[in-house]
Amino acid sequence: LGYRLVNYKPDSVDYTTYESLRDRFLCSPRGHATLLAGGIVAHLTREVVPYREVYLGPSDNV
């Protein structure tokens, strides 16, 4: 996750970077597996990954 100095103030670039990294992970085969884990990670995944992609089953990359 990294770290920031105590007085660090995140900006819109930080948030955009977070969203990009999050979406790239959640769209990967490992990210699809988070739907099975439940909780907040599954909630984030449902916002990014279409269900039809998950229902197709594992890809050849797994």
N, C-alpha and C positions, 0 to 999 in steps of 0.2 A: 504493500500500500504506500510505502514511502513515508516521508515525514515533512513537516514544515516548521519553521520557527514559530514561536509562541505568538508573535505579533503579526504573522502573515495574514494578508487579506486576499482571499481568492477572488478572481474576477471571471468575466464571461468566457475568456479563453480557457481557463481552468475547467469550467463546467463543460464546455464544448469538447475538450480533450477527454474528460471523464466519460461523456456520452459515447464518443467514438470508440474508446477502448471497451466500454461495457457492451455496446452493441456488437462489436467484432467478436468478443468472447461468447456472448449469448447466442450468436448465430452459428457458432461452431458445434460439432457433435457433442463436446463436453457441456456446452451451454444448454443444449436440448435436454440433457440428462438432469438439469436442475429442476425441470418441471416435476420430476419424480420425487425430489427432495422436499418439496413444499416450502412453506414459509415465505419470507420476504424475497428470497432469491427467485422462487418460482413466480411470485407476483411481478417482479421486474422482467422476467423472461416472457411472461404472457403479454407484456406491453410491447415487446420487440419482435418475438418470433411468431409467425402465423401458425395456428394449430395444424393446418394441412401439411406443413413441412415436417412436423413431429410425427404425425400419423403415417408418413411414408416409411417410417422405421429407420434403422441405422443406415448410414451411408457406407460406401466402401472405405471411407477414411477411418472408420472406427476400429 
